[in-house]
Amino acid sequence: MKSSTAVIHFETHRDNKTRWVKQAQLEGSNLVDWITGALNQRCYDYNTRAMRNRKERLAGPASGRARQWLKIMAMIDRDRVNSTEICKVLAISRNSLTRYLADMEDIYGVVTEYVRPDGQKPGWYEITDWGVLDELRVREKYADQATRP
């Protein structure tokens, strides 16, 4: 089990340390607590900003990934396609497809399942839940853009 505390060694110029000590004293804390608080706040700000930017990038209206997701949904809805066919049509890797399916479920609530009727033949994907999306609108708008080879 990892400890909730860790030790970080800093090497800095004397001028920086002097400023940090003065700032810590102004804020009523010692240098170690002030540095720890400042680092924790910077990490929190960085992680919050990074997550917000990722969600905006992934789900934004101009997002290329969102268009890819809608094309994937249209392909799955229209034809019995497997991962090989989807990857070939959209020119994406199998790893990208796996991430896209996970993101589609996470952001839009679209649930896809891989169906293999007898366990031997290659199967296909089916959408079992369209989440917050309108199934008919996705079909109308993206079915022509996601054609099989």
C-alpha positions in Angstrom: 0.0 0.0 0.0 1.3 3.4 -0.9 1.8 6.1 1.6 -0.3 9.2 1.4 2.8 11.3 1.8 6.0 11.5 -0.2 9.3 13.4 -0.1 10.4 15.7 -2.9 13.8 17.2 -3.0 14.1 20.8 -4.4 17.2 22.5 -5.6 16.7 26.2 -6.2 18.5 29.5 -6.4 18.8 31.5 -3.2 16.7 34.3 -4.6 13.8 31.9 -5.2 14.0 30.4 -1.7 14.0 33.9 -0.2 10.9 34.8 -2.1 9.2 31.6 -1.1 10.0 32.0 2.5 8.7 35.5 2.5 5.5 34.4 0.7 5.0 31.6 3.2 5.4 33.9 6.1 2.9 36.4 4.6 0.4 33.6 4.4 1.1 32.4 7.9 2.8 29.0 7.2 6.2 27.5 7.1 8.1 26.9 3.9 7.4 23.1 3.6 3.6 23.5 4.1 3.5 26.5 1.7 5.3 24.6 -1.0 3.2 21.4 -0.5 0.0 23.5 -0.7 1.2 25.3 -3.8 2.1 22.1 -5.5 -1.1 20.4 -4.6 -3.1 23.4 -6.0 -1.1 23.4 -9.2 -1.6 19.7 -9.7 -5.4 20.0 -9.0 -5.6 23.0 -11.4 -3.7 21.1 -14.1 -5.8 17.9 -13.8 -9.0 19.8 -13.7 -8.1 21.8 -16.8 -6.8 18.7 -18.6 -10.0 16.8 -18.0 -12.2 19.7 -19.0 -10.2 20.2 -22.2 -10.4 16.5 -23.0 -14.2 16.4 -22.6 -14.5 19.5 -24.7 -12.3 18.0 -27.4 -14.1 14.7 -27.4 -17.7 15.9 -27.3 -17.5 19.3 -29.0 -19.6 19.9 -32.1 -16.6 20.3 -34.3 -14.9 17.3 -32.9 -13.6 14.8 -35.5 -13.9 12.0 -33.0 -17.6 12.8 -32.4 -18.2 12.5 -36.2 -16.3 9.2 -36.2 -18.4 7.9 -33.3 -21.6 8.8 -35.2 -20.3 7.0 -38.3 -19.5 4.0 -36.2 -23.0 4.0 -34.8 -24.6 4.3 -38.2 -22.5 1.4 -39.6 -23.4 -0.8 -36.6 -27.0 0.1 -37.0 -27.2 -0.4 -40.7 -25.1 -3.5 -41.3 -23.7 -6.4 -39.3 -20.2 -5.1 -39.1 -17.2 -6.3 -37.0 -14.2 -4.4 -35.8 -12.2 -5.3 -38.9 -14.7 -3.7 -41.3 -15.2 -0.6 -39.1 -11.4 0.0 -38.8 -11.0 -0.5 -42.6 -13.8 2.0 -43.6 -12.8 4.7 -41.1 -9.0 4.1 -41.4 -8.6 3.7 -37.6 -6.7 1.2 -35.5 -8.4 -1.5 -33.5 -7.2 0.2 -30.3 -8.8 3.5 -31.4 -12.1 1.6 -32.1 -12.0 0.2 -28.5 -11.4 3.7 -27.1 -14.1 5.2 -29.3 -16.6 2.6 -28.1 -15.7 3.3 -24.5 -16.0 7.1 -25.0 -19.3 6.7 -26.8 -20.7 4.8 -23.8 -19.1 7.2 -21.2 -20.2 10.5 -22.9 -23.4 9.7 -24.8 -24.5 6.5 -23.0 -24.5 4.4 -26.2 -24.0 0.7 -25.3 -22.7 -1.6 -28.0 -22.3 -5.4 -27.7 -20.5 -7.9 -29.8 -22.8 -10.7 -30.9 -21.4 -14.1 -31.8 -24.4 -16.4 -32.4 -22.8 -19.8 -32.4 -19.4 -18.9 -30.8 -17.4 -20.0 -33.8 -18.1 -17.6 -36.6 -17.0 -14.0 -36.6 -19.6 -11.9 -35.0 -20.9 -8.3 -35.3 -21.7 -5.3 -33.2 -25.2 -4.3 -32.2 -26.3 -1.2 -30.3 -28.4 -2.2 -27.3 -28.9 1.3 -25.9 -28.8 4.6 -27.8 -28.3 6.6 -24.6 -29.1 10.3 -25.1 -29.0 10.2 -28.9 -31.8 10.1 -31.3 -31.5 6.9 -33.2 -33.4 8.0 -36.3 -31.4 11.3 -36.6 -28.1 9.4 -36.5 -29.3 7.0 -39.2 -30.5 9.8 -41.4 -27.4 12.0 -41.1 -24.5 9.6 -41.0 -25.6 6.4 -42.8 -24.3 7.6 -46.2 -21.0 8.8 -44.8 -20.1 5.3 -43.3 -20.3 3.0 -46.3 -18.7 -0.5 -46.4 -15.8 -1.1 -48.7 
